[in-house]
Amino acid sequence: MVTHNMHQALELGNRTLMMDSGNIVLDVSGEEREKMSVDDLLEQFAVRAGKALDNDRILFSKVEA
């Protein structure tokens, strides 16, 4: 699955990759990923990419039930 919705990525997937400028900057799966929240993803992205995400459409998208 490819999505820009971080809630969906954590809820539905079993591995999460985050990219910046065509490069994979975060690759998490297994127990580490199961414990992650959207805030954890954002923090890890900022640390590894050296910048914060700046697209609020991505940050604030929500999953429809």
N, CA, C and O atoms as a printed pandas DataFrame, in Angstrom:
     atom_number atom_name residue_name chain_id  residue_number  x_coord  y_coord  z_coord
0              1         N          MET        A               1    0.842   -1.164    0.000
1              2        CA          MET        A               1    0.000    0.000    0.000
2              3         C          MET        A               1    0.895    1.237    0.000
3              4         O          MET        A               1    1.898    1.290    0.711
4              5         N          VAL        A               2    0.527    2.209   -0.790
5              6        CA          VAL        A               2    1.211    3.500   -0.773
6              7         C          VAL        A               2    0.204    4.526   -0.290
7              8         O          VAL        A               2   -0.903    4.614   -0.821
8              9         N          THR        A               3    0.582    5.301    0.714
9             10        CA          THR        A               3   -0.316    6.322    1.245
10            11         C          THR        A               3    0.496    7.476    1.797
11            12         O          THR        A               3    1.653    7.312    2.184
12            13         N          HIS        A               4   -0.117    8.629    1.828
13            14        CA          HIS        A               4    0.477    9.780    2.497
14            15         C          HIS        A               4   -0.218   10.020    3.838
15            16         O          HIS        A               4    0.109   10.966    4.555
16            17         N          ASN        A               5   -1.168    9.167    4.166
17            18        CA          ASN        A               5   -1.900    9.272    5.416
18            19         C          ASN        A               5   -1.176    8.431    6.466
19            20         O          ASN        A               5   -1.186    7.202    6.400
20            21         N          MET        A               6   -0.560    9.090    7.417
21            22        CA          MET        A               6    0.253    8.377    8.406
22            23         C          MET        A               6   -0.573    7.501    9.325
23            24         O          MET        A               6   -0.109    6.446    9.759
24            25         N          HIS        A               7   -1.795    7.924    9.629
25            26        CA          HIS        A               7   -2.672    7.085   10.447
26            27         C          HIS        A               7   -2.946    5.765    9.731
27            28         O          HIS        A               7   -2.861    4.700   10.342
28            29         N          GLN        A               8   -3.274    5.828    8.440
29            30        CA          GLN        A               8   -3.509    4.609    7.664
30            31         C          GLN        A               8   -2.254    3.754    7.593
31            32         O          GLN        A               8   -2.319    2.533    7.737
32            33         N          ALA        A               9   -1.134    4.380    7.376
33            34        CA          ALA        A               9    0.121    3.635    7.259
34            35         C          ALA        A               9    0.377    2.804    8.509
35            36         O          ALA        A               9    0.761    1.639    8.416
36            37         N          LEU        A              10    0.166    3.400    9.671
37            38        CA          LEU        A              10    0.403    2.676   10.925
38            39         C          LEU        A              10   -0.697    1.667   11.221
39            40         O          LEU        A              10   -0.432    0.592   11.759
40            41         N          GLU        A              11   -1.923    2.011   10.874
41            42        CA          GLU        A              11   -3.052    1.149   11.204
42            43         C          GLU        A              11   -3.145   -0.073   10.286
43            44         O          GLU        A              11   -3.482   -1.166   10.742
44            45         N          LEU        A              12   -2.851    0.108    9.004
45            46        CA          LEU        A              12   -3.114   -0.948    8.034
46            47         C          LEU        A              12   -1.876   -1.689    7.536
47            48         O          LEU        A              12   -1.977   -2.842    7.117
48            49         N          GLY        A              13   -0.748   -1.065    7.575
49            50        CA          GLY        A              13    0.455   -1.683    7.017
50            51         C          GLY        A              13    1.201   -2.536    8.025
51            52         O          GLY        A              13    0.836   -2.599    9.199
52            53         N          ASN        A              14    2.268   -3.202    7.544
53            54        CA          ASN        A              14    3.131   -3.963    8.448
54            55         C          ASN        A              14    4.589   -3.505    8.348
55            56         O          ASN        A              14    5.466   -4.010    9.049
56            57         N          ARG        A              15    4.820   -2.543    7.466
57            58        CA          ARG        A              15    6.144   -1.940    7.318
58            59         C          ARG        A              15    5.913   -0.506    6.861
59            60         O          ARG        A              15    5.039   -0.250    6.033
60            61         N          THR        A              16    6.686    0.423    7.391
61            62        CA          THR        A              16    6.523    1.824    7.020
62            63         C          THR        A              16    7.838    2.384    6.519
63            64         O          THR        A              16    8.861    2.325    7.201
64            65         N          LEU        A              17    7.791    2.929    5.312
65            66        CA          LEU        A              17    8.930    3.627    4.719
66            67         C          LEU        A              17    8.551    5.091    4.595
67            68         O          LEU        A              17    7.433    5.418    4.198
68            69         N          MET        A              18    9.473    5.964    4.933
69            70        CA          MET        A              18    9.266    7.395    4.706
70            71         C          MET        A              18   10.395    7.879    3.818
71            72         O          MET        A              18   11.562    7.544    4.019
72            73         N          MET        A              19   10.015    8.681    2.827
73            74        CA          MET        A              19   10.988    9.147    1.843
74            75         C          MET        A              19   11.094   10.665    1.869
75            76         O          MET        A              19   10.161   11.371    2.251
76            77         N          ASP        A              20   12.255   11.137    1.452
77            78        CA          ASP        A              20   12.497   12.567    1.301
78            79         C          ASP        A              20   13.328   12.756    0.042
79            80         O          ASP        A              20   14.423   12.206   -0.072
80            81         N          SER        A              21   12.820   13.518   -0.884
81            82        CA          SER        A              21   13.531   13.793   -2.143
82            83         C          SER        A              21   13.972   12.514   -2.848
83            84         O          SER        A              21   15.070   12.445   -3.400
84            85         N          GLY        A              22   13.104   11.503   -2.823
85            86        CA          GLY        A              22   13.391   10.255   -3.518
86            87         C          GLY        A              22   14.257    9.270   -2.762
87            88         O          GLY        A              22   14.560    8.194   -3.278
88            89         N          ASN        A              23   14.663    9.612   -1.551
89            90        CA          ASN        A              23   15.510    8.736   -0.736
90            91         C          ASN        A              23   14.738    8.209    0.465
91            92         O          ASN        A              23   13.988    8.949    1.102
92            93         N          ILE        A              24   14.922    6.928    0.773
93            94        CA          ILE        A              24   14.309    6.360    1.970
94            95         C          ILE        A              24   15.088    6.859    3.181
95            96         O          ILE        A              24   16.292    6.632    3.293
96            97         N          VAL        A              25   14.388    7.541    4.086
97            98        CA          VAL        A              25   15.041    8.054    5.293
98            99         C          VAL        A              25   14.589    7.305    6.547
99           100         O          VAL        A              25   15.212    7.425    7.602
100          101         N          LEU        A              26   13.507    6.534    6.432
101          102        CA          LEU        A              26   13.014    5.779    7.581
102          103         C          LEU        A              26   12.396    4.483    7.078
103          104         O          LEU        A              26   11.605    4.490    6.135
104          105         N          ASP        A              27   12.756    3.385    7.703
105          106        CA          ASP        A              27   12.232    2.066    7.354
106          107         C          ASP        A              27   12.023    1.319    8.664
107          108         O          ASP        A              27   12.988    0.880    9.289
108          109         N          VAL        A              28   10.776    1.173    9.079
109          110        CA          VAL        A              28   10.484    0.500   10.353
110          111         C          VAL        A              28    9.459   -0.606   10.142
111          112         O          VAL        A              28    8.561   -0.500    9.307
112          113         N          SER        A              29    9.620   -1.659   10.917
113          114        CA          SER        A              29    8.684   -2.781   10.870
114          115         C          SER        A              29    8.751   -3.509   12.208
115          116         O          SER        A              29    9.514   -3.138   13.100
116          117         N          GLY        A              30    7.952   -4.530   12.323
117          118        CA          GLY        A              30    7.983   -5.370   13.516
118          119         C          GLY        A              30    7.572   -4.658   14.785
119          120         O          GLY        A              30    6.741   -3.749   14.772
120          121         N          GLU        A              31    8.171   -5.090   15.882
121          122        CA          GLU        A              31    7.812   -4.572   17.205
122          123         C          GLU        A              31    8.059   -3.071   17.326
123          124         O          GLU        A              31    7.266   -2.355   17.937
124          125         N          GLU        A              32    9.150   -2.600   16.747
125          126        CA          GLU        A              32    9.450   -1.161   16.798
126          127         C          GLU        A              32    8.303   -0.357   16.182
127          128         O          GLU        A              32    7.877    0.655   16.739
128          129         N          ARG        A              33    7.813   -0.809   15.042
129          130        CA          ARG        A              33    6.752   -0.105   14.334
130          131         C          ARG        A              33    5.422   -0.191   15.080
131          132         O          ARG        A              33    4.669    0.782   15.123
132          133         N          GLU        A              34    5.135   -1.343   15.660
133          134        CA          GLU        A              34    3.874   -1.539   16.381
134          135         C          GLU        A              34    3.716   -0.559   17.534
135          136         O          GLU        A              34    2.594   -0.199   17.892
136          137         N          LYS        A              35    4.827   -0.124   18.117
137          138        CA          LYS        A              35    4.797    0.795   19.255
138          139         C          LYS        A              35    4.731    2.262   18.829
139          140         O          LYS        A              35    4.534    3.140   19.669
140          141         N          MET        A              36    4.895    2.537   17.527
141          142        CA          MET        A              36    5.004    3.920   17.059
142          143         C          MET        A              36    3.649    4.602   16.910
143          144         O          MET        A              36    2.647    3.983   16.552
144          145         N          SER        A              37    3.658    5.891   17.198
145          146        CA          SER        A              37    2.505    6.756   16.943
146          147         C          SER        A              37    2.865    7.665   15.769
147          148         O          SER        A              37    4.006    7.667   15.307
148          149         N          VAL        A              38    1.898    8.430   15.294
149          150        CA          VAL        A              38    2.175    9.395   14.230
150          151         C          VAL        A              38    3.227   10.389   14.704
151          152         O          VAL        A              38    4.117   10.759   13.938
152          153         N          ASP        A              39    3.138   10.823   15.951
153          154        CA          ASP        A              39    4.140   11.751   16.490
154          155         C          ASP        A              39    5.538   11.133   16.466
155          156         O          ASP        A              39    6.519   11.816   16.171
156          157         N          ASP        A              40    5.625    9.836   16.779
157          158        CA          ASP        A              40    6.920    9.146   16.714
158          159         C          ASP        A              40    7.464    9.142   15.288
159          160         O          ASP        A              40    8.654    9.368   15.071
160          161         N          LEU        A              41    6.583    8.883   14.315
161          162        CA          LEU        A              41    7.009    8.908   12.909
162          163         C          LEU        A              41    7.551   10.282   12.529
163          164         O          LEU        A              41    8.601   10.393   11.896
164          165         N          LEU        A              42    6.828   11.321   12.919
165          166        CA          LEU        A              42    7.257   12.683   12.593
166          167         C          LEU        A              42    8.600   13.005   13.228
167          168         O          LEU        A              42    9.457   13.629   12.600
168          169         N          GLU        A              43    8.782   12.582   14.463
169          170        CA          GLU        A              43   10.045   12.832   15.158
170          171         C          GLU        A              43   11.198   12.094   14.473
171          172         O          GLU        A              43   12.265   12.669   14.253
172          173         N          GLN        A              44   10.981   10.830   14.141
173          174        CA          GLN        A              44   12.030   10.055   13.478
174          175         C          GLN        A              44   12.356   10.614   12.096
175          176         O          GLN        A              44   13.519   10.641   11.692
176          177         N          PHE        A              45   11.331   11.057   11.374
177          178        CA          PHE        A              45   11.570   11.668   10.069
178          179         C          PHE        A              45   12.441   12.906   10.225
179          180         O          PHE        A              45   13.408   13.082    9.484
180          181         N          ALA        A              46   12.107   13.759   11.177
181          182        CA          ALA        A              46   12.869   14.995   11.391
182          183         C          ALA        A              46   14.322   14.695   11.734
183          184         O          ALA        A              46   15.229   15.361   11.234
184          185         N          VAL        A              47   14.546   13.706   12.576
185          186        CA          VAL        A              47   15.909   13.338   12.971
186          187         C          VAL        A              47   16.690   12.815   11.769
187          188         O          VAL        A              47   17.830   13.223   11.543
188          189         N          ARG        A              48   16.091   11.927   11.010
189          190        CA          ARG        A              48   16.817   11.261    9.923
190          191         C          ARG        A              48   16.914   12.092    8.650
191          192         O          ARG        A              48   17.895   11.988    7.913
192          193         N          ALA        A              49   15.899   12.919    8.386
193          194        CA          ALA        A              49   15.931   13.749    7.175
194          195         C          ALA        A              49   16.572   15.104    7.447
195          196         O          ALA        A              49   16.941   15.826    6.520
196          197         N          GLY        A              50   16.700   15.441    8.729
197          198        CA          GLY        A              50   17.286   16.727    9.083
198          199         C          GLY        A              50   16.337   17.891    8.911
199          200         O          GLY        A              50   16.753   19.049    8.875
200          201         N          LYS        A              51   15.033   17.571    8.803
201          202        CA          LYS        A              51   14.017   18.618    8.676
202          203         C          LYS        A              51   12.660   18.028    9.018
203          204         O          LYS        A              51   12.461   16.814    8.958
204          205         N          ALA        A              52   11.738   18.896    9.374
205          206        CA          ALA        A              52   10.387   18.452    9.705
206          207         C          ALA        A              52    9.532   18.405    8.446
207          208         O          ALA        A              52    9.806   19.110    7.475
208          209         N          LEU        A              53    8.492   17.568    8.467
209          210        CA          LEU        A              53    7.524   17.585    7.376
210          211         C          LEU        A              53    6.818   18.929    7.390
211          212         O          LEU        A              53    6.514   19.472    8.452
212          213         N          ASP        A              54    6.559   19.461    6.204
213          214        CA          ASP        A              54    5.950   20.788    6.150
214          215         C          ASP        A              54    4.635   20.820    5.391
215          216         O          ASP        A              54    4.167   21.895    5.016
216          217         N          ASN        A              55    4.036   19.671    5.160
217          218        CA          ASN        A              55    2.780   19.614    4.431
218          219         C          ASN        A              55    1.667   19.238    5.395
219          220         O          ASN        A              55    1.559   18.076    5.787
220          221         N          ASP        A              56    0.828   20.210    5.789
221          222        CA          ASP        A              56   -0.197   19.914    6.785
222          223         C          ASP        A              56   -1.266   18.965    6.259
223          224         O          ASP        A              56   -1.974   18.357    7.062
224          225         N          ARG        A              57   -1.411   18.814    4.960
225          226        CA          ARG        A              57   -2.358   17.842    4.414
226          227         C          ARG        A              57   -1.933   16.436    4.833
227          228         O          ARG        A              57   -2.778   15.596    5.144
228          229         N          ILE        A              58   -0.642   16.186    4.841
229          230        CA          ILE        A              58   -0.123   14.890    5.270
230          231         C          ILE        A              58   -0.233   14.752    6.786
231          232         O          ILE        A              58   -0.628   13.699    7.289
232          233         N          LEU        A              59    0.107   15.790    7.498
233          234        CA          LEU        A              59    0.149   15.719    8.955
234          235         C          LEU        A              59   -1.223   15.541    9.582
235          236         O          LEU        A              59   -1.363   14.837   10.582
236          237         N          PHE        A              60   -2.240   16.176    8.999
237          238        CA          PHE        A              60   -3.540   16.207    9.653
238          239         C          PHE        A              60   -4.614   15.377    8.967
239          240         O          PHE        A              60   -5.794   15.520    9.287
240          241         N          SER        A              61   -4.238   14.518    8.036
241          242        CA          SER        A              61   -5.236   13.670    7.395
242          243         C          SER        A              61   -5.732   12.650    8.408
243          244         O          SER        A              61   -4.979   12.197    9.270
244          245         N          LYS        A              62   -7.000   12.296    8.294
245          246        CA          LYS        A              62   -7.553   11.342    9.250
246          247         C          LYS        A              62   -8.206   10.188    8.518
247          248         O          LYS        A              62   -8.615   10.315    7.364
248          249         N          VAL        A              63   -8.295    9.083    9.192
249          250        CA          VAL        A              63   -8.896    7.882    8.630
250          251         C          VAL        A              63  -10.397    7.954    8.835
251          252         O          VAL        A              63  -10.870    8.211    9.943
252          253         N          GLU        A              64  -11.143    7.728    7.767
253          254        CA          GLU        A              64  -12.602    7.662    7.861
254          255         C          GLU        A              64  -13.000    6.250    8.255
255          256         O          GLU        A              64  -12.489    5.279    7.699
256          257         N          ALA        A              65  -13.902    6.135    9.203
257          258        CA          ALA        A              65  -14.333    4.806    9.674
258          259         C          ALA        A              65  -15.379    4.220    8.765
259          260         O          ALA        A              65  -15.855    3.111    9.007
